[in-house]
Amino acid sequence: MKVTYDKIIIILTNQSEHSMYLKNIFIENMGAIEKFSLVENDLFINDNPKPIILLGKNGTGKTTLLSSIVDALYELSSNCFDDVLPHEGLNRQYFKVSGSKNMRVNSQYAFSYINFAVEEEILEYCDKKWGFG
């Protein structure tokens, strides 16, 4: 199986000392997750963040979800700071398993899209993979 793998980072903000909040997350075909989304309406009540508790049996995607969020934070912060992720030549080590090993069985693609807000500014992260038979 041939796999094409891309990571796209779009930063639309300046460094800030304000709080950063997860606003939206969409994941499809990664690990055990077939389709998952949390949108701003799920995450906030009257503009205040809600606590989120993840519950599920082993192998249902809790770790995949959390590692996607952590990887997004690492990627976004490494665009602002040089010492966030260790470098190995031109490549960096990532927190989560990437590539076809993390793609859901019998899927032709997988992606995660996560965005955060700092005040009125948006930070976006997209991790996508394609598989060709």
DSSP file with accessible surface (Angstrom, degrees, kcal/mol):
  #  RESIDUE AA STRUCTURE BP1 BP2  ACC     N-H-->O    O-->H-N    N-H-->O    O-->H-N    TCO  KAPPA ALPHA  PHI   PSI    X-CA   Y-CA   Z-CA
    1    1 A M              0   0  152      0, 0.0     2,-0.4     0, 0.0   132,-0.2   0.000 360.0 360.0 360.0 127.3    0.0    0.0    0.0
    2    2 A K  E     -A  132   0A 151    130,-2.0   130,-2.5    98,-0.0     2,-0.4  -0.797 360.0-163.5 -91.3 132.0    1.4    3.4   -1.0
    3    3 A V  E     -A  131   0A  43     -2,-0.4     2,-0.5   128,-0.2   128,-0.2  -0.967  11.6-158.8-122.2 132.4    0.7    6.2    1.5
    4    4 A T  E     -A  130   0A  51    126,-2.1   126,-2.5    -2,-0.4     2,-0.4  -0.932  18.2-168.8-104.7 133.2    0.9    9.9    0.9
    5    5 A Y  E     +A  129   0A  72     -2,-0.5     2,-0.3   124,-0.2   124,-0.2  -0.983  10.0 172.2-131.2 131.2    1.2   11.9    4.1
    6    6 A D  E     -A  128   0A  68    122,-2.3   122,-2.2    -2,-0.4     2,-0.4  -0.993  16.9-162.5-136.7 146.5    1.0   15.6    4.8
    7    7 A K  E     -A  127   0A  41     -2,-0.3     2,-0.5   120,-0.2   120,-0.2  -0.999  14.0-168.4-123.6 129.7    0.9   17.9    7.8
    8    8 A I  E     -A  126   0A  65    118,-2.6   118,-2.1    -2,-0.4     2,-0.5  -0.982   3.4-172.3-121.4 128.5   -0.4   21.4    7.2
    9    9 A I  E     -A  125   0A  43     -2,-0.5     2,-0.5   116,-0.2   116,-0.2  -0.982   2.5-175.9-121.3 128.4    0.0   24.1    9.8
   10   10 A I  E     -A  124   0A  74    114,-1.6   114,-2.1    -2,-0.5     2,-0.6  -0.986   4.6-169.6-123.1 119.2   -1.7   27.5    9.4
   11   11 A I  E     +A  123   0A  57     -2,-0.5   112,-0.2   112,-0.2    -2,-0.0  -0.950  13.9 171.2-112.1 124.0   -0.9   30.1   12.0
   12   12 A L        +     0   0  100    110,-1.2   110,-0.5    -2,-0.6     2,-0.3  -0.259  54.8  74.8-120.5  41.2   -3.1   33.2   12.0
   13   13 A T        -     0   0   28    108,-0.1     2,-0.3     3,-0.0     3,-0.1  -0.973  67.4-126.6-147.8 162.1   -1.9   34.7   15.2
   14   14 A N        -     0   0  124     -2,-0.3   107,-0.1     1,-0.1    -2,-0.1  -0.708  54.4 -78.3-100.2 162.0    0.9   36.6   17.0
   15   15 A Q        +     0   0  133     -2,-0.3     2,-0.3     2,-0.1    -1,-0.1  -0.336  62.0 177.2 -60.6 140.3    2.4   35.3   20.2
   16   16 A S        -     0   0   50      2,-0.1    -1,-0.0    -3,-0.1    -3,-0.0  -0.976  41.2-140.0-145.3 156.6    0.1   36.2   23.1
   17   17 A E  S    S+     0   0  199     -2,-0.3     2,-0.1     2,-0.0     3,-0.1   0.172  71.1 110.0-102.7  18.0   -0.1   35.7   26.8
   18   18 A H  S    S-     0   0  109      1,-0.1    -2,-0.1   100,-0.0     2,-0.1  -0.446  79.7 -84.8 -87.4 166.5   -3.9   35.1   26.6
   19   19 A S        -     0   0   69     -2,-0.1   100,-0.7     1,-0.0     2,-0.4  -0.382  37.6-143.8 -70.6 146.9   -5.6   31.8   27.3
   20   20 A M  E     -B  118   0A  78     98,-0.2     2,-0.4    -2,-0.1    98,-0.2  -0.938  16.7-168.1-114.1 135.4   -5.9   29.3   24.4
   21   21 A Y  E     -B  117   0A  95     96,-2.4    96,-2.7    -2,-0.4     2,-0.4  -0.959  27.0-116.9-126.0 141.4   -9.0   27.2   24.0
   22   22 A L  E     +B  116   0A  39     -2,-0.4    94,-0.3    94,-0.2     3,-0.1  -0.607  35.8 173.4 -69.0 126.7   -9.9   24.2   21.8
   23   23 A K  E     +     0   0A  38     92,-2.8     2,-0.3     1,-0.4    20,-0.2   0.781  58.3   2.5-106.4 -42.4  -12.7   25.3   19.5
   24   24 A N  E     -B  115   0A  32     91,-1.5    91,-2.5    15,-0.2    -1,-0.4  -0.995  53.2-176.1-148.5 144.4  -13.3   22.5   17.1
   25   25 A I  E     +BC 114  38A   0     13,-2.5    13,-2.3    -2,-0.3     2,-0.4  -0.985   3.0 179.2-143.7 132.4  -11.9   19.0   16.4
   26   26 A F  E     +BC 113  37A  70     87,-2.6    87,-2.8    -2,-0.4     2,-0.4  -0.997   5.0 176.9-131.8 127.4  -12.8   16.6   13.6
   27   27 A I  E     -BC 112  36A   0      9,-2.6     9,-2.6    -2,-0.4     2,-0.4  -0.999   2.2-179.1-132.6 134.9  -11.2   13.2   13.2
   28   28 A E  E     -BC 111  35A  37     83,-2.6    83,-2.1    -2,-0.4     7,-0.2  -0.999  64.6  -9.6-135.5 133.4  -12.0   10.6   10.5
   29   29 A N  E    S+     0   0A  16      5,-1.3    75,-3.0    -2,-0.4     2,-0.5   0.740  84.7 137.6  60.2  33.1  -10.5    7.1   10.0
   30   30 A M  E >  S-DC 103  33A   0      3,-1.2     3,-2.5    73,-0.2    73,-0.2  -0.941  74.6 -47.0-110.6 127.1   -7.6    7.4   12.5
   31   31 A G  T 3  S-     0   0   24     71,-3.4    74,-0.2    -2,-0.5    71,-0.0  -0.280 125.4 -16.9  53.3-130.0   -7.0    4.4   14.7
   32   32 A A  T 3  S+     0   0   42     72,-0.1     2,-0.7    -3,-0.0    -1,-0.3   0.555 115.1 103.0 -81.0  -7.4  -10.3    3.2   16.2
   33   33 A I  E <   +C   30   0A  15     -3,-2.5    -3,-1.2     1,-0.2    -4,-0.3  -0.681  38.9 172.9 -85.8 116.4  -12.0    6.4   15.3
   34   34 A E  E    S-     0   0A 121     -2,-0.7    -5,-1.3     1,-0.3     2,-0.3   0.910  77.1 -11.4 -82.0 -49.3  -14.3    6.2   12.3
   35   35 A K  E    S+C   28   0A 153     -7,-0.2     2,-0.3    -6,-0.1    -1,-0.3  -0.927  71.6 165.5-154.8 127.9  -15.8    9.7   12.6
   36   36 A F  E     +C   27   0A  60     -9,-2.6    -9,-2.6    -2,-0.3     2,-0.3  -0.999   3.4 171.5-144.5 140.0  -15.5   12.1   15.6
   37   37 A S  E     -C   26   0A  63     -2,-0.3     2,-0.4   -11,-0.2   -11,-0.2  -0.990  15.1-176.9-150.2 142.9  -16.3   15.8   16.1
   38   38 A L  E     -C   25   0A  29    -13,-2.3   -13,-2.5    -2,-0.3     2,-0.2  -0.981  20.8-170.0-130.2 124.5  -16.5   18.3   18.9
   39   39 A V    >>  -     0   0   46     -2,-0.4     3,-1.9   -15,-0.2     4,-1.2  -0.697  40.7 -91.8-113.6 169.9  -17.6   21.7   17.9
   40   40 A E  H >> S+     0   0   77      1,-0.3     4,-1.3    -2,-0.2     3,-0.7   0.844 123.8  57.2 -50.2 -40.4  -17.6   25.0   19.7
   41   41 A N  H 34 S+     0   0  140      1,-0.3    -1,-0.3     2,-0.2   -18,-0.0   0.806 107.9  48.9 -63.9 -27.9  -21.2   24.5   20.9
   42   42 A D  H <4 S+     0   0   68     -3,-1.9    -1,-0.3     1,-0.2    -2,-0.2   0.716 114.7  45.3 -78.2 -24.0  -20.2   21.2   22.5
   43   43 A L  H << S+     0   0   10     -4,-1.2     7,-3.0    -3,-0.7     2,-0.3   0.553 109.7  50.1-100.9 -11.1  -17.2   22.8   24.3
   44   44 A F  E  <  -F   49   0B  26     -4,-1.3     2,-0.4     5,-0.3    -1,-0.1  -0.968  50.7-164.1-134.6 147.8  -18.6   26.0   25.7
   45   45 A I  E >  S-F   48   0B  94      3,-2.9     3,-2.0    -2,-0.3    -3,-0.0  -0.994  87.7 -18.0-125.6 120.7  -21.6   27.2   27.8
   46   46 A N  T 3  S-     0   0  142     -2,-0.4    -1,-0.1     1,-0.3     0, 0.0   0.913 128.8 -52.7  49.4  47.5  -22.2   30.9   27.7
   47   47 A D  T 3  S+     0   0  143      1,-0.2    -1,-0.3    -3,-0.0    -3,-0.0   0.604 116.6 116.1  65.6  12.5  -18.7   31.6   26.4
   48   48 A N  E <  S-F   45   0B 107     -3,-2.0    -3,-2.9     0, 0.0    -1,-0.2  -0.934  72.1-111.4-110.1 135.7  -17.2   29.5   29.3
   49   49 A P  E     -F   44   0B  62      0, 0.0    -5,-0.3     0, 0.0    -6,-0.1  -0.369  27.4-138.6 -66.8 139.2  -15.3   26.3   28.5
   50   50 A K        -     0   0   78     -7,-3.0     2,-0.2    -2,-0.1    -8,-0.0  -0.767  21.7-111.9 -91.5 143.6  -16.9   23.1   29.7
   51   51 A P        -     0   0  122      0, 0.0     2,-0.5     0, 0.0    -1,-0.0  -0.520  32.5-148.8 -70.1 142.1  -14.8   20.4   31.3
   52   52 A I        -     0   0   83     -2,-0.2     2,-0.5     2,-0.0    -9,-0.0  -0.964  10.7-166.5-117.3 131.0  -14.6   17.3   29.0
   53   53 A I        -     0   0  140     -2,-0.5     2,-0.6     2,-0.0     0, 0.0  -0.970  11.4-146.7-117.5 128.3  -14.3   13.8   30.4
   54   54 A L        +     0   0   61     -2,-0.5     2,-0.4     2,-0.0    -2,-0.0  -0.851  23.1 171.7 -97.8 122.6  -13.4   10.9   28.0
   55   55 A L        +     0   0  155     -2,-0.6     2,-0.3     7,-0.0    -2,-0.0  -0.984  16.0 119.3-127.0 142.0  -14.9    7.6   28.8
   56   56 A G        -     0   0   41     -2,-0.4     3,-0.1     5,-0.0     5,-0.1  -0.886  57.5 -82.7 172.4 158.9  -14.8    4.4   26.7
   57   57 A K    >   -     0   0  171     -2,-0.3     3,-1.2     1,-0.2     5,-0.3  -0.260  65.6 -75.3 -67.0 162.9  -13.7    0.8   26.5
   58   58 A N  T 3  S+     0   0  158      1,-0.2    -1,-0.2     2,-0.1     0, 0.0  -0.297 119.2  24.3 -57.8 139.7  -10.1    0.0   25.6
   59   59 A G  T 3  S+     0   0   68     -3,-0.1    -1,-0.2     1,-0.0    -2,-0.1   0.649  85.9 113.4  81.1  16.5   -9.4    0.4   21.9
   60   60 A T  S <  S-     0   0   72     -3,-1.2    -2,-0.1    -4,-0.1    -3,-0.1   0.493  92.4 -94.0-100.5  -3.9  -12.2    3.0   21.2
   61   61 A G  S  > S+     0   0   10     -4,-0.1     4,-2.5   -28,-0.1     5,-0.2   0.513  82.2 128.3 112.2   7.1   -9.9    5.9   20.4
   62   62 A K  H  > S+     0   0   56     -5,-0.3     4,-2.4     1,-0.2     5,-0.2   0.944  83.5  42.9 -60.4 -46.2   -9.5    7.9   23.6
   63   63 A T  H  > S+     0   0  110      1,-0.2     4,-3.1     2,-0.2     5,-0.3   0.890 111.6  54.8 -68.6 -37.2   -5.7    7.9   23.2
   64   64 A T  H  > S+     0   0   22      2,-0.2     4,-1.9     1,-0.2    -1,-0.2   0.931 110.0  47.6 -60.8 -43.7   -5.9    8.7   19.5
   65   65 A L  H  X S+     0   0    9     -4,-2.5     4,-1.8     2,-0.2    -2,-0.2   0.962 115.5  43.5 -61.4 -51.6   -8.0   11.7   20.3
   66   66 A L  H  X S+     0   0   91     -4,-2.4     4,-2.7     1,-0.2    -2,-0.2   0.906 112.9  51.4 -64.6 -40.2   -5.7   13.0   23.0
   67   67 A S  H  X S+     0   0   14     -4,-3.1     4,-2.7     1,-0.2    -1,-0.2   0.846 106.9  54.8 -69.0 -29.1   -2.5   12.3   21.0
   68   68 A S  H  X S+     0   0    0     -4,-1.9     4,-2.1    -5,-0.3    -1,-0.2   0.917 110.2  46.2 -65.8 -41.3   -4.0   14.2   18.1
   69   69 A I  H  X S+     0   0   33     -4,-1.8     4,-2.4     2,-0.2    -2,-0.2   0.940 114.0  47.7 -65.7 -45.2   -4.6   17.2   20.3
   70   70 A V  H  X S+     0   0   44     -4,-2.7     4,-2.8     1,-0.2     5,-0.2   0.930 111.2  50.8 -63.2 -43.3   -1.1   17.0   21.9
   71   71 A D  H  X S+     0   0    0     -4,-2.7     4,-2.8     1,-0.2    -1,-0.2   0.907 109.3  51.8 -61.3 -40.5    0.5   16.6   18.4
   72   72 A A  H  X S+     0   0    0     -4,-2.1     4,-2.8     2,-0.2     5,-0.2   0.931 110.4  48.2 -60.6 -44.0   -1.4   19.7   17.3
   73   73 A L  H  X S+     0   0   62     -4,-2.4     4,-2.5     2,-0.2     5,-0.2   0.915 112.7  48.5 -63.9 -42.7   -0.1   21.7   20.3
   74   74 A Y  H  X S+     0   0   88     -4,-2.8     4,-2.2     2,-0.2    -2,-0.2   0.938 113.9  46.5 -61.0 -47.5    3.5   20.5   19.6
   75   75 A E  H  X S+     0   0    6     -4,-2.8     4,-0.7    -5,-0.2    -2,-0.2   0.931 114.5  46.1 -62.5 -46.9    3.3   21.4   16.0
   76   76 A L  H >< S+     0   0    9     -4,-2.8     3,-0.8    -5,-0.2     4,-0.4   0.918 114.9  46.8 -64.2 -42.2    1.8   24.8   16.6
   77   77 A S  H >X S+     0   0   34     -4,-2.5     4,-2.0    -5,-0.2     3,-1.4   0.839 103.5  62.5 -71.6 -29.4    4.2   25.7   19.4
   78   78 A S  H 3< S+     0   0   16     -4,-2.2    -1,-0.2     1,-0.3    -2,-0.2   0.712  95.8  61.4 -69.6 -16.0    7.2   24.5   17.3
   79   79 A N  T << S+     0   0   88     -3,-0.8    -1,-0.3    -4,-0.7    -2,-0.2   0.673 113.1  36.0 -78.1 -17.1    6.4   27.2   14.8
   80   80 A C  T <4 S+     0   0   61     -3,-1.4     2,-0.3    -4,-0.4    -2,-0.2   0.692 122.7  39.5-102.9 -26.4    7.0   29.8   17.5
   81   81 A F    ><  -     0   0  105     -4,-2.0     3,-0.5     1,-0.1    -1,-0.2  -0.968  61.5-148.0-131.1 145.6    9.9   28.2   19.4
   82   82 A D  T 3  S+     0   0  150     -2,-0.3     3,-0.1     1,-0.2    -1,-0.1   0.658  93.8  52.6 -84.1 -18.0   13.0   26.3   18.3
   83   83 A D  T 3  S+     0   0  141      1,-0.1    -1,-0.2     3,-0.1    -5,-0.1   0.150  78.1  94.0-111.0  23.1   13.3   24.0   21.2
   84   84 A V  S <  S+     0   0   41     -3,-0.5    -1,-0.1     1,-0.2    -2,-0.1   0.953  89.8  30.7 -79.4 -49.8    9.8   22.4   21.5
   85   85 A L  S    S-     0   0   11     -3,-0.1    -1,-0.2   -11,-0.1     2,-0.1  -0.914  87.5-114.9-112.8 136.8   10.4   19.2   19.4
   86   86 A P        -     0   0   71      0, 0.0     7,-1.6     0, 0.0     2,-0.3  -0.422  32.3-137.5 -66.9 141.5   13.7   17.3   19.1
   87   87 A H  E     -G   92   0C 109      5,-0.2     2,-0.4    -2,-0.1     5,-0.2  -0.797  16.5-167.2-101.8 143.7   15.1   17.4   15.6
   88   88 A E  E >   -G   91   0C 112      3,-3.6     3,-1.9    -2,-0.3     2,-0.3  -0.846  68.3 -62.9-125.0  89.6   16.7   14.4   13.8
   89   89 A G  T 3  S-     0   0   72     -2,-0.4    -1,-0.1     1,-0.3     0, 0.0  -0.513 117.8 -17.6  67.4-125.9   18.4   16.0   10.8
   90   90 A L  T 3  S+     0   0  176     -2,-0.3    -1,-0.3    -3,-0.1     2,-0.2   0.573 129.4  76.8 -86.4 -10.4   15.6   17.5    8.7
   91   91 A N  E <   -G   88   0C 117     -3,-1.9    -3,-3.6     0, 0.0     2,-0.3  -0.639  66.5-146.5-100.6 159.6   12.9   15.5   10.4
   92   92 A R  E     -G   87   0C  56     -5,-0.2     2,-0.3    -2,-0.2    -5,-0.2  -0.901  20.5-115.3-119.4 153.8   11.3   15.9   13.8
   93   93 A Q        -     0   0   92     -7,-1.6     2,-0.3    -2,-0.3     3,-0.0  -0.640  33.0-150.0 -82.1 144.3    9.9   13.3   16.2
   94   94 A Y        -     0   0   90     -2,-0.3     4,-0.1     2,-0.1   -23,-0.1  -0.819  17.8-128.2-115.6 158.1    6.2   13.4   16.8
   95   95 A F  S    S+     0   0  112     -2,-0.3     2,-0.2   -28,-0.1    -1,-0.1   0.903  89.4  46.6 -69.8 -42.3    4.1   12.5   19.8
   96   96 A K  S    S-     0   0   15    -29,-0.2     2,-0.3   -28,-0.1    -2,-0.1  -0.606  94.0 -95.9-104.4 163.2    1.7   10.2   18.0
   97   97 A V        -     0   0   89     -2,-0.2     2,-0.3     4,-0.1    -1,-0.1  -0.598  50.3-171.0 -72.7 129.9    2.1    7.4   15.5
   98   98 A S        +     0   0   33     -2,-0.3     3,-0.5    -4,-0.1     2,-0.1  -0.742  35.0  37.4-120.2 170.2    1.6    8.9   12.1
   99   99 A G  S >  S-     0   0   13     -2,-0.3     3,-1.7     1,-0.2     4,-0.3  -0.386 111.2 -28.7  87.9-163.4    1.2    7.5    8.6
  100  100 A S  G >  S+     0   0   56      1,-0.3     3,-1.3     2,-0.2    -1,-0.2   0.746 124.9  71.7 -65.5 -22.7   -0.6    4.4    7.4
  101  101 A K  G 3  S+     0   0  185     -3,-0.5    -1,-0.3     1,-0.3    -2,-0.1   0.767 103.5  42.6 -63.1 -24.7    0.0    2.6   10.7
  102  102 A N  G <  S+     0   0   23     -3,-1.7   -71,-3.4     2,-0.1     2,-0.3   0.372  90.8 108.5-102.8   3.1   -2.6    4.9   12.3
  103  103 A M  B <  S-D   30   0A  20     -3,-1.3   -73,-0.2    -4,-0.3     3,-0.1  -0.643  80.6-103.5 -83.2 137.1   -5.1    4.8    9.4
  104  104 A R    >   -     0   0   81    -75,-3.0     3,-1.6    -2,-0.3   -72,-0.1  -0.284  48.6 -91.4 -57.5 139.6   -8.3    2.9   10.1
  105  105 A V  T 3  S+     0   0  119      1,-0.3    -1,-0.1   -74,-0.2     3,-0.1  -0.237 109.5  12.0 -56.4 138.8   -8.4   -0.6    8.4
  106  106 A N  T 3  S+     0   0  159      1,-0.2     2,-0.3    -3,-0.1    -1,-0.3   0.668  97.5 131.6  65.4  21.5   -9.9   -0.5    4.9
  107  107 A S    <   -     0   0   15     -3,-1.6    -1,-0.2     1,-0.1     3,-0.1  -0.796  50.1-156.2-102.3 147.6   -9.9    3.3    4.7
  108  108 A Q  S    S+     0   0  113     -2,-0.3    23,-2.8     1,-0.1     2,-0.3   0.548  78.7  13.2 -94.0 -11.5   -8.6    5.3    1.8
  109  109 A Y  E     - E   0 130A  97     21,-0.3     2,-0.3    -5,-0.1    21,-0.2  -0.977  57.1-166.9-155.2 164.1   -7.9    8.4    3.8
  110  110 A A  E     + E   0 129A   1     19,-2.0    19,-2.6    -2,-0.3     2,-0.3  -0.972  15.4 167.3-151.6 147.3   -7.6    9.7    7.4
  111  111 A F  E     -BE  28 128A  52    -83,-2.1   -83,-2.6    -2,-0.3     2,-0.4  -0.993  21.7-158.8-157.2 156.9   -7.4   13.2    8.8
  112  112 A S  E     -BE  27 127A   0     15,-2.3    15,-2.6    -2,-0.3     2,-0.4  -0.992  10.0-172.3-133.4 137.7   -7.6   15.3   11.9
  113  113 A Y  E     +BE  26 126A  53    -87,-2.8   -87,-2.6    -2,-0.4     2,-0.4  -0.998  10.8 173.1-128.6 126.0   -8.5   19.0   11.9
  114  114 A I  E     -BE  25 125A   0     11,-2.6    11,-2.5    -2,-0.4     2,-0.4  -0.997   8.5-171.2-134.4 135.1   -8.2   20.9   15.1
  115  115 A N  E     -BE  24 124A  15    -91,-2.5   -92,-2.8    -2,-0.4   -91,-1.5  -0.984   1.1-168.3-131.0 147.6   -8.5   24.6   15.8
  116  116 A F  E     -BE  22 123A   9      7,-2.6     7,-2.7    -2,-0.4     2,-0.4  -0.879  12.4-139.9-121.1 157.4   -7.8   26.6   18.8
  117  117 A A  E     -BE  21 122A   6    -96,-2.7   -96,-2.4    -2,-0.3     2,-0.5  -0.970  11.7-171.6-124.4 137.1   -8.6   30.2   19.7
  118  118 A V  E >  S-BE  20 121A  11      3,-2.4     3,-2.6    -2,-0.4   -98,-0.2  -0.968  75.3 -54.2-121.2 105.9   -6.5   32.8   21.5
  119  119 A E  T 3  S-     0   0  111   -100,-0.7   -98,-0.1    -2,-0.5     0, 0.0  -0.399 122.3 -21.5  56.4-120.8   -8.8   35.7   22.0
  120  120 A E  T 3  S+     0   0  183     -2,-0.2    -1,-0.3    -3,-0.1     2,-0.2   0.433 120.1  96.5 -96.4   0.4  -10.2   36.5   18.5
  121  121 A E  E <   - E   0 118A  66     -3,-2.6    -3,-2.4  -107,-0.1     2,-0.4  -0.647  63.6-140.1 -96.9 152.9   -7.3   34.8   16.7
  122  122 A I  E     - E   0 117A  56   -110,-0.5  -110,-1.2    -2,-0.2     2,-0.4  -0.897   9.9-164.2-117.4 137.8   -7.3   31.2   15.3
  123  123 A L  E     -AE  11 116A  16     -7,-2.7    -7,-2.6    -2,-0.4     2,-0.4  -0.982  18.4-165.8-113.7 128.9   -4.7   28.5   15.3
  124  124 A E  E     -AE  10 115A  45   -114,-2.1  -114,-1.6    -2,-0.4     2,-0.4  -0.921  11.4-176.0-121.7 145.4   -5.3   25.6   12.9
  125  125 A Y  E     -AE   9 114A   1    -11,-2.5   -11,-2.6    -2,-0.4     2,-0.4  -0.999   1.6-177.8-137.3 135.6   -3.8   22.2   12.5
  126  126 A C  E     -AE   8 113A  30   -118,-2.1  -118,-2.6    -2,-0.4     2,-0.5  -0.994   5.2-175.7-137.1 129.4   -4.5   19.5    9.9
  127  127 A D  E     +AE   7 112A   0    -15,-2.6   -15,-2.3    -2,-0.4     2,-0.3  -0.992  18.1 172.5-123.2 120.0   -3.0   16.0    9.7
  128  128 A K  E     -AE   6 111A  57   -122,-2.2  -122,-2.3    -2,-0.5     2,-0.3  -0.966  14.3-175.8-136.6 151.3   -4.0   14.0    6.6
  129  129 A K  E     -AE   5 110A   1    -19,-2.6   -19,-2.0    -2,-0.3     2,-0.4  -0.988   7.4-159.7-141.8 146.4   -3.1   10.7    5.0
  130  130 A W  E     -AE   4 109A  82   -126,-2.5  -126,-2.1    -2,-0.3     2,-0.4  -0.985   6.1-157.1-126.3 142.9   -4.1    9.0    1.8
  131  131 A G  E     -A    3   0A   1    -23,-2.8     2,-0.4    -2,-0.4  -128,-0.2  -0.955   5.0-167.7-118.8 137.3   -3.8    5.3    1.0
  132  132 A F  E      A    2   0A 101   -130,-2.5  -130,-2.0    -2,-0.4    -2,-0.0  -0.994 360.0 360.0-125.6 130.2   -3.7    3.9   -2.5
  133  133 A G              0   0  111     -2,-0.4  -131,-0.0  -132,-0.2   -25,-0.0  -0.050 360.0 360.0 -75.5 360.0   -4.0    0.2   -3.2
